[in-house]
Amino acid sequence: MNQLLNGKTILVTVSGPDGPGITARLMRIISQYNVDVLDMGQAVTHGLLSLSFVLGFNGNENNHSGNVLKDLLFDANLMGLSLSYKVVDKQVVTPEMEGEKFIVTCVSPQKVTASFVADLAQILANYKINIERIDKVSPKEFSSMEISTSIPKTLDSKALKAELMQVSTNHKIDVAFLKDNVFRRNKRMIVFDMDSTLIQAEVIDELAELCGVGSEVKEITHRAMNGEIDFDESLRLRVSKLKGLEVSRMQEVLENLPLTPGVEEFIKTIKILGYKVALISGGFTFFADALKKKLGLDYSFANELEAKDGVLTGNVTGTIVNANQKAILVKLIAQQENISLEQVVAIGDGANDLPMLATAGLGIAFHAKDVVRKEAQQHLSHGPMTSILYFLGIPGPNSN
């Protein structure tokens, strides 16, 4: 066998019940022979091991390297494992074959289905994207997974994103396509929009209801969040309709603001991990500052409502926190904290959040308007806020 294997490349496949020490024991056997390990991979699915490695036999006819296969077979059998091997061609990687590494993260509010995996895998295949590894990352039920991929350099990323968005919508499972680099698991700051992101309400609409102009203001808000009208113009117009509202009544609205599901658990988790957390809102400081205190945020920025004699004047004071200002504030906070923009995650839902999402290393459109979902780097449209933990490579809570 020694002479037959000289100069050959052998793929060895091991499978069976998993347990500690298997890889160590097999590698120890290989280390005793003049054989090179050229490649290897290992995965465990439902307690069953799948281990493979590629051995290169160096062509020295005087050694006994061929005996390594006998010893591997013997020890695998003792451990209750199946082992097979075959001669393969030595892989030569050309520049055309090389591609960037990406992680496809999939998070379902309930469970990942076979039909979803089939549709997703077909899309990846259509774009010549090779699946290298699939891992379940949710702690209990099969509600999330990470797919490690290698993509061709000629990838049409815009078309791929559109198809991934469609399969996400069809199956109600969130999908993120993230570059697998050093920054993916090294984020250090989260920046939130407030209205319809951190909270499930548009504060100005709630204030307008107290003034009897709720429907009128909601229509303007809707158009502004979809990017149909200038934000500054829409803000001044909406605030003008709040003229005469008693400042004390804003407390009523604050006390009834519903937090977005998963927000408190999400913030608690990232704060424990040392993240800085900021709130940058086109809403109002009265509410942003209160949420900062309640949730233990590090920063809050918003617009200031002018008031005289205990009532609103219908004006805003100071610099308006609009789309461009949001992006500027992200940069300023990152600079203040000595954090690279690649390490910043921005989360928002409206058109005025797009510059902020584009400025951050990872921008996520959260249950957002269609125009925002299409333009943002990533979107999360089906699960709670805690689903974003999986996008960050953080083992999140089970969503079931």
C-alpha positions in Angstrom: 0.0 0.0 0.0 2.9 2.4 0.7 4.0 2.4 -2.9 0.4 2.7 -4.2 -0.2 5.8 -2.1 3.1 7.6 -2.8 2.3 11.0 -4.2 -1.5 10.5 -3.8 -4.0 12.8 -2.1 -6.5 10.9 0.1 -9.9 12.2 1.4 -10.8 10.5 4.7 -14.4 10.7 5.9 -15.4 9.8 9.5 -19.0 9.6 10.8 -20.8 8.4 13.8 -21.8 9.3 17.4 -20.0 12.5 18.5 -17.9 12.7 21.7 -14.9 14.5 23.1 -11.4 13.4 22.0 -12.2 11.9 18.6 -10.4 14.5 16.5 -7.4 14.5 18.9 -7.1 10.7 18.7 -7.2 10.6 14.9 -4.8 13.5 14.5 -2.4 11.9 16.9 -2.2 8.8 14.7 -1.6 10.9 11.6 1.2 12.8 13.4 3.1 9.6 13.8 3.6 9.3 10.1 5.2 11.3 7.3 1.8 12.5 6.0 0.6 16.0 5.5 -2.9 17.2 6.5 -3.9 19.4 3.5 -7.5 20.3 4.6 -10.1 19.4 7.1 -13.7 20.1 8.2 -15.9 19.0 11.0 -19.6 19.4 11.9 -22.0 17.9 14.4 -25.7 17.5 13.6 -28.1 16.2 16.3 -25.2 14.5 18.1 -23.8 12.8 15.0 -20.3 13.7 13.8 -19.2 14.3 10.3 -15.4 14.8 10.1 -13.3 14.8 6.9 -9.7 15.6 6.2 -7.4 15.4 3.2 -4.0 13.7 3.5 -1.1 14.2 1.2 1.4 11.3 0.8 4.8 12.8 0.1 6.1 10.2 -2.4 8.9 8.7 -0.2 8.9 5.0 -1.0 11.0 4.1 2.1 8.5 5.3 4.7 5.5 3.5 6.1 3.0 6.2 5.7 0.5 3.9 4.1 0.0 2.3 7.4 -1.8 5.4 8.7 -5.0 4.3 7.0 -4.9 0.9 8.7 -4.4 2.5 12.1 -7.1 5.1 11.4 -9.6 2.4 10.4 -8.7 0.3 13.5 -9.1 3.2 16.0 -12.3 4.5 14.3 -13.8 1.0 14.7 -12.9 1.0 18.4 -14.7 4.3 18.9 -17.8 3.0 17.1 -17.2 5.3 14.0 -17.4 4.6 10.3 -14.3 5.6 8.3 -13.9 5.6 4.5 -11.3 7.0 2.2 -10.7 7.6 -1.5 -8.1 9.1 -3.8 -8.9 12.6 -5.0 -7.3 15.2 -7.2 -5.2 17.7 -5.4 -7.2 20.9 -5.5 -5.5 23.8 -7.3 -7.1 27.2 -6.4 -6.9 29.7 -9.2 -7.6 33.4 -8.8 -10.8 32.9 -10.8 -12.0 30.4 -8.2 -11.3 32.5 -5.2 -14.1 34.5 -3.7 -15.1 36.6 -0.7 -16.5 34.9 2.3 -20.0 35.7 3.4 -22.4 34.5 6.0 -26.1 34.1 5.2 -27.9 34.4 8.5 -31.5 33.2 8.6 -33.8 33.8 11.6 -37.4 32.7 11.8 -40.0 33.8 14.4 -41.1 30.1 14.6 -39.0 27.5 12.7 -36.8 27.1 9.6 -38.6 25.0 7.1 -37.4 22.6 4.3 -39.2 24.7 1.7 -37.4 27.8 2.8 -34.0 26.1 2.8 -34.7 24.7 -0.7 -35.7 28.1 -2.1 -32.7 29.8 -0.5 -30.2 27.2 -1.6 -31.5 27.4 -5.2 -31.0 31.1 -5.3 -27.4 30.7 -4.0 -26.8 28.1 -6.7 -28.2 30.3 -9.4 -25.6 32.9 -8.5 -22.8 30.3 -8.4 -22.5 30.8 -4.6 -21.0 27.7 -3.0 -22.4 26.6 0.4 -19.4 25.6 2.5 -21.0 25.0 5.9 -24.4 25.2 7.6 -24.8 25.7 11.4 -27.8 25.8 13.6 -27.3 28.8 16.0 -30.6 29.0 17.9 -30.2 27.2 21.3 -33.2 24.9 21.1 -35.6 24.7 18.2 -34.3 25.0 14.6 -35.3 28.6 14.3 -32.1 30.1 12.9 -29.0 29.1 11.0 -25.8 30.4 9.5 -24.7 29.4 6.0 -21.0 30.0 5.3 -20.5 30.8 1.6 -17.9 31.7 -0.9 -19.1 34.1 -3.6 -17.7 34.7 -7.1 -16.0 38.1 -7.8 -18.5 38.8 -10.6 -21.6 38.6 -8.3 -24.5 40.9 -9.1 -25.2 41.8 -5.5 -28.2 44.1 -6.2 -30.0 41.3 -8.0 -29.1 38.8 -5.4 -30.4 41.1 -2.6 -33.7 41.5 -4.4 -34.2 37.7 -4.7 -33.1 37.1 -1.0 -35.7 39.8 0.0 -38.4 38.0 -2.0 -37.7 34.6 -0.4 -37.6 36.3 3.0 -41.0 37.8 2.4 -42.5 34.6 1.0 -41.5 32.5 4.0 -41.6 35.2 6.6 -38.0 34.4 7.6 -35.4 37.1 7.9 -32.3 36.8 5.8 -29.0 38.8 6.1 -26.1 38.5 3.7 -23.1 39.6 5.8 -19.4 39.8 4.8 -17.5 37.4 7.0 -14.7 39.6 8.1 -13.1 40.7 11.4 -15.7 43.4 12.0 -18.7 41.0 11.9 -18.3 39.8 15.5 -16.5 43.0 16.6 -19.3 45.6 16.7 -19.1 48.0 19.6 -22.0 50.5 19.2 -25.7 50.3 18.4 -27.6 53.3 17.2 -31.4 53.3 17.2 -34.1 55.4 15.6 -36.9 56.0 18.0 -40.4 56.1 16.4 -41.5 52.8 15.0 -38.1 51.3 15.8 -37.4 51.5 19.5 -41.0 52.1 20.2 -44.1 50.9 18.4 -45.6 54.4 17.8 -45.0 57.7 16.0 -44.9 60.2 18.9 -46.0 63.1 16.9 -49.1 61.3 15.7 -50.0 60.5 19.3 -49.6 64.2 20.2 -51.7 65.2 17.2 -54.5 63.0 18.5 -54.6 65.0 21.7 -55.0 68.2 19.5 -57.7 66.7 17.4 -55.6 66.6 14.2 -54.5 63.0 14.3 -55.6 61.9 10.8 -54.1 65.0 9.1 -50.7 64.6 10.9 -50.6 60.8 10.3 -50.9 61.4 6.6 -48.0 63.8 6.6 -45.9 61.4 8.7 -46.6 58.5 6.4 -45.5 60.5 3.3 -42.4 61.8 5.1 -41.3 58.3 6.3 -41.7 57.0 2.7 -39.5 59.9 1.4 -42.3 61.5 -0.5 -41.8 65.0 1.1 -38.9 66.9 2.7 -38.4 65.9 6.3 -37.7 69.4 7.6 -40.7 70.8 5.9 -42.9 67.9 7.1 -41.7 68.3 10.7 -42.4 72.0 10.8 -45.8 71.5 9.3 -46.7 68.8 11.8 -45.3 70.6 14.8 -47.3 73.7 13.9 -50.5 71.8 14.4 -49.5 71.0 18.0 -49.7 74.7 18.9 -51.5 75.2 22.2 -51.0 71.7 23.6 -50.2 71.7 27.3 -46.7 70.4 28.0 -48.0 68.3 30.9 -50.1 66.2 28.5 -46.9 64.9 26.8 -46.4 62.8 30.0 -49.7 61.0 29.2 -48.3 60.0 25.8 -44.9 58.9 27.3 -46.5 56.7 29.8 -48.4 54.8 27.1 -45.7 54.4 24.6 -45.3 50.6 23.7 -41.7 49.4 23.4 -40.9 47.2 20.4 -41.0 43.5 21.4 -37.5 42.3 22.3 -36.0 45.8 22.8 -35.3 45.5 26.5 -33.8 42.1 26.3 -31.7 43.1 23.2 -30.3 46.2 24.9 -29.6 44.3 28.2 -27.7 41.7 26.2 -25.5 44.2 24.2 -24.9 46.4 27.3 -23.5 43.3 29.2 -21.2 42.8 26.2 -19.9 46.3 26.5 -21.7 48.0 23.5 -22.4 51.7 23.6 -26.0 52.5 22.7 -27.4 55.7 21.2 -30.8 57.0 20.3 -30.9 59.4 17.4 -34.4 60.5 16.6 -36.3 62.9 14.3 -38.8 62.9 17.2 -38.6 65.0 20.4 -36.1 65.2 23.3 -38.9 64.9 26.0 -39.4 61.3 24.9 -35.9 60.4 23.8 -34.4 61.5 27.1 -37.0 59.6 29.0 -36.2 56.4 27.0 -32.5 57.0 27.5 -33.0 56.9 31.3 -35.4 54.0 31.3 -33.3 51.7 29.0 -29.9 52.8 30.3 -28.7 54.2 26.9 -25.5 56.2 26.6 -26.7 58.9 24.2 -29.9 60.5 23.0 -30.4 63.2 20.4 -33.8 64.5 19.1 -35.6 67.7 18.2 -36.6 70.3 20.8 -40.2 71.5 21.0 -40.5 75.1 21.9 -42.9 75.9 24.8 -44.0 79.1 26.6 -46.1 79.4 29.7 -46.6 75.6 29.8 -47.9 75.2 26.3 -46.3 74.3 22.9 -45.8 77.2 20.5 -45.9 75.0 17.4 -42.2 75.5 16.7 -39.0 73.5 17.0 -35.8 75.1 18.2 -32.2 74.5 17.3 -30.8 72.3 14.6 -33.4 69.8 13.2 -32.3 66.2 13.5 -33.0 65.2 9.9 -31.6 62.5 7.7 -28.2 64.2 7.2 -27.9 65.2 10.8 -28.5 61.6 11.9 -25.5 60.5 9.8 -23.4 63.3 11.2 -24.3 62.4 14.8 -23.3 58.7 14.2 -19.9 59.8 13.0 -19.5 62.2 16.0 -20.5 59.6 18.6 -18.2 57.0 17.0 -15.3 59.5 17.1 -16.1 60.4 20.7 -16.0 56.8 21.7 -12.9 56.0 19.4 -15.0 53.4 17.5 -14.6 52.7 13.8 -17.7 53.2 11.7 -17.3 49.5 10.6 -18.0 48.6 14.3 -21.3 50.6 14.4 -24.8 49.1 13.8 -27.6 51.5 12.9 -31.3 50.4 13.1 -34.2 52.4 11.7 -37.4 52.2 9.7 -37.9 55.4 7.8 -36.5 57.1 4.7 -34.8 59.7 7.0 -32.8 56.8 8.5 -31.2 55.8 5.2 -28.1 58.0 5.5 -27.6 56.8 9.1 -27.9 53.2 8.0 -25.5 53.7 5.1 -22.9 55.4 7.4 -22.8 52.5 9.8 -20.8 49.4 9.1 -24.1 47.5 9.4 -27.4 49.2 8.6 -30.6 47.3 9.4 -34.0 48.3 8.2 -36.2 47.1 11.0 -39.9 46.3 10.1 -39.4 49.2 7.6 -41.2 50.8 4.7 -40.5 49.2 1.3 -38.3 52.0 0.1 -36.1 51.6 3.1 -35.9 47.8 2.9 -34.8 48.1 -0.7 -32.1 50.6 0.0 -30.7 49.5 3.3 -27.8 47.0 3.6 -29.9 44.5 5.5 -33.5 44.2 6.8 -35.3 42.4 9.5 -39.1 42.3 8.9 -40.5 39.3 10.7 -38.9 38.7 14.1 -38.5 40.7 17.3 -35.6 43.0 18.0 -33.6 40.1 19.6 -33.3 38.5 16.2 -30.6 41.1 15.4 -28.4 39.3 17.9 -27.9 36.5 15.4 -26.9 39.1 12.7 -24.1 40.2 15.1 -22.9 36.6 15.6 -24.2 36.7 19.2 -26.1 33.5 20.4 -29.6 34.9 20.9 -32.5 33.7 22.9 -34.7 31.0 21.5 -37.5 32.8 19.6 -40.1 30.1 20.4 
